[in-house]
Amino acid sequence: MKILLADDHALFREGMRYVLRQLSEDVEILEAGTFQDALKIAAQHPELELALLDLHMPGSDGPKSVSFFRRRYPHIPVVVVSGEEANLNMEKTLDYGASGFVSKSSGSEVMLDALKLVLSGGIYVPPHLRHRSAHAKKDKRSLNTNSYGLTQRQMEVLHHLCMGMSNKEIAAAINLAEGTVKIHVAAVYQTLKVNNRLEALRVAEHLGLVGELHG
């Protein structure tokens, strides 16, 4: 799993490296100190699975930079990690295409939950924004989940899981890092309220998802 970490504060990047390594054993972190360097790294590594961007590093134009990055690299989800606390900028950042906004004052558990959600295909909206009616609706729409709460990527992983494939085999089949597949599998278990693959298969069959997966 390759993640781009772009922030002009080396001390913050050092702390984030510790957090990101808790996502997966095979995580590879590529660092940038300016927005231009972040763009260059994204161009050199199209296999990036996530980009973490600061709003106020050199070369950045605030929330608009998120839109620029997304236009250049629409396949790479962006999470803004910023000390910015203004609701308006948070909302703009999400409107410009960010998959999440996490305050630098958040704890590591909040950060990890947010990143896991984004890696699973969801959108992380700060709790205090979820209560604002317009963005509560946006949050629900942006998750792109089906009626069972599963994203398209999670359904894809569940499909291969029900075929008896290992995480390594699933990773090879859908061109993802094995660590990312583990995150998707864990999200599927949590959504279906199961603890293992056999239970996941049984619940999928009970809900009629197996036919949907193969159809």
C-alpha positions in Angstrom: 0.0 0.0 0.0 1.5 3.3 -1.1 0.4 6.6 0.6 1.5 10.1 -0.2 2.0 12.3 2.9 2.4 16.0 1.9 3.0 18.5 4.7 5.7 21.1 5.1 6.3 20.3 8.8 8.8 17.4 9.2 7.9 16.8 12.8 4.2 16.3 11.8 5.2 14.0 9.0 7.3 12.0 11.5 4.2 11.6 13.8 2.0 10.6 10.9 4.4 7.9 9.8 3.8 6.2 13.1 0.0 6.4 12.6 0.1 5.3 9.0 2.2 2.2 9.8 -0.7 1.0 12.0 -2.9 0.8 8.8 -0.9 -2.0 7.3 2.3 -4.0 7.6 3.2 -3.3 4.0 2.5 0.5 3.9 5.0 2.6 2.0 5.0 6.3 2.7 6.1 8.8 0.1 6.7 12.3 1.6 6.5 15.8 0.1 7.0 19.2 1.7 5.4 21.3 -1.0 2.3 21.0 -3.2 4.4 20.8 -6.3 6.4 17.9 -5.0 3.2 16.2 -4.1 2.0 16.5 -7.7 5.3 15.1 -9.0 5.2 12.1 -6.7 1.6 11.4 -7.7 2.7 11.5 -11.3 5.6 9.1 -10.6 3.4 6.7 -8.6 0.0 6.2 -10.2 -0.5 3.2 -7.9 -0.9 5.5 -4.9 -4.0 4.4 -2.9 -4.3 7.6 -0.8 -3.0 11.1 -0.6 -2.8 13.1 2.6 -2.5 16.8 1.9 -2.1 19.9 4.1 -4.0 23.0 3.0 -1.3 25.5 3.8 2.0 24.0 2.7 4.1 26.0 0.1 2.5 26.0 -3.3 -1.0 25.2 -2.0 -4.0 27.4 -2.8 -6.0 26.1 0.1 -9.2 24.1 -0.7 -8.8 24.9 -4.5 -5.6 22.8 -4.5 -7.7 19.7 -3.7 -9.7 20.3 -6.8 -6.5 20.7 -8.9 -5.0 17.5 -7.5 -8.3 15.6 -8.1 -8.5 16.8 -11.7 -4.9 15.6 -12.3 -5.2 12.3 -10.4 -9.0 11.5 -10.1 -8.2 7.9 -9.2 -6.3 8.9 -6.0 -8.6 9.7 -3.0 -7.5 12.8 -1.1 -7.8 13.3 2.7 -6.9 16.8 3.9 -5.1 16.8 7.3 -5.0 20.4 8.4 -4.8 22.6 11.4 -7.6 24.6 9.8 -10.7 24.8 12.0 -13.0 27.0 10.0 -16.2 25.2 9.0 -16.4 27.1 5.7 -13.0 25.8 4.6 -13.8 22.3 5.7 -17.0 22.4 3.6 -15.2 23.9 0.6 -12.5 21.1 0.8 -15.2 18.4 0.7 -17.0 20.2 -2.1 -13.8 20.4 -4.1 -13.6 16.6 -4.0 -11.7 15.6 -0.9 -12.7 12.2 0.5 -12.2 13.4 4.0 -11.1 16.2 6.3 -9.2 15.4 9.5 -8.1 18.1 12.0 -4.5 17.9 13.1 -5.8 18.1 16.7 -7.6 14.7 16.2 -6.2 11.7 18.0 -4.6 8.8 16.2 -7.7 6.6 16.6 -9.9 9.2 14.9 -7.3 9.5 12.2 -7.1 5.8 11.6 -10.9 5.4 11.5 -11.1 8.2 9.0 -8.4 6.7 6.7 -9.9 3.2 6.9 -13.3 4.6 5.9 -11.8 6.4 2.9 -9.7 3.4 1.8 -12.9 1.4 1.9 -14.5 3.9 -0.6 -16.3 6.2 1.9 -16.2 9.8 2.8 -15.1 11.0 6.2 -16.9 14.2 7.4 -15.9 15.8 10.7 -18.6 15.0 13.3 -19.6 18.6 13.9 -20.3 19.0 10.1 -22.5 15.9 10.0 -25.0 17.8 12.1 -25.4 20.5 9.5 -28.3 19.4 7.4 -26.8 20.0 4.0 -23.6 18.1 4.8 -25.4 15.4 6.6 -27.1 14.6 3.3 -23.9 15.0 1.4 -22.2 12.5 3.8 -24.8 9.9 3.2 -24.7 10.4 -0.6 -21.0 10.4 -0.8 -20.5 7.1 0.9 -21.7 5.4 -2.3 -23.0 2.4 -0.4 -25.7 0.0 -1.4 -28.8 -0.7 0.7 -26.7 -3.0 2.9 -24.1 -0.3 3.6 -21.4 -1.8 1.4 -19.3 0.3 -1.1 -18.7 -1.0 -4.6 -15.1 -1.9 -3.7 -16.3 -3.8 -0.6 -18.8 -5.7 -2.7 -16.0 -6.6 -5.0 -13.9 -7.9 -2.1 -16.9 -9.8 -0.7 -17.4 -11.4 -4.1 -13.9 -12.8 -4.1 -14.1 -13.7 -0.4 -17.2 -15.8 -1.1 -15.2 -17.6 -3.8 -12.8 -18.8 -1.1 -9.9 -16.6 -2.1 -7.3 -15.5 0.4 -6.4 -11.9 1.0 -3.3 -12.3 -1.1 -5.3 -13.8 -4.0 -7.9 -11.1 -3.8 -5.2 -8.4 -3.8 -3.8 -9.9 -7.0 -7.2 -10.2 -8.6 -8.2 -6.6 -8.1 -4.8 -5.0 -8.2 -4.6 -3.7 -4.6 -2.1 -4.1 -1.8 -2.8 -7.0 0.5 -2.9 -4.5 3.4 -5.7 -2.6 1.7 -7.6 -5.8 1.1 -7.4 -6.5 4.8 -9.0 -3.1 5.5 -11.8 -3.8 3.1 -12.4 -7.3 4.6 -12.5 -5.8 8.1 -15.0 -3.2 6.9 -17.2 -5.9 5.3 -17.2 -7.9 8.6 -18.1 -4.8 10.5 -20.9 -3.9 8.2 -22.4 -7.4 8.0 -21.8 -7.9 11.7 -19.8 -11.1 11.3 -16.5 -12.3 12.6 -15.1 -14.6 9.9 -15.3 -15.6 6.3 -17.8 -18.4 6.8 -20.2 -16.1 8.6 -19.7 -13.5 5.9 -20.7 -16.1 3.2 -23.7 -17.2 5.2 -25.0 -13.6 5.7 -24.3 -12.8 2.1 -26.3 -15.8 1.0 -29.1 -14.9 3.5 -29.3 -11.3 2.2 -29.2 -12.4 -1.4 -25.9 -10.8 -2.0 -24.3 -13.8 -3.5 -26.6 -13.7 -6.5 -26.0 -10.0 -6.8 -22.3 -10.5 -6.6 -22.2 -13.0 -9.4 -24.9 -11.3 -11.5 
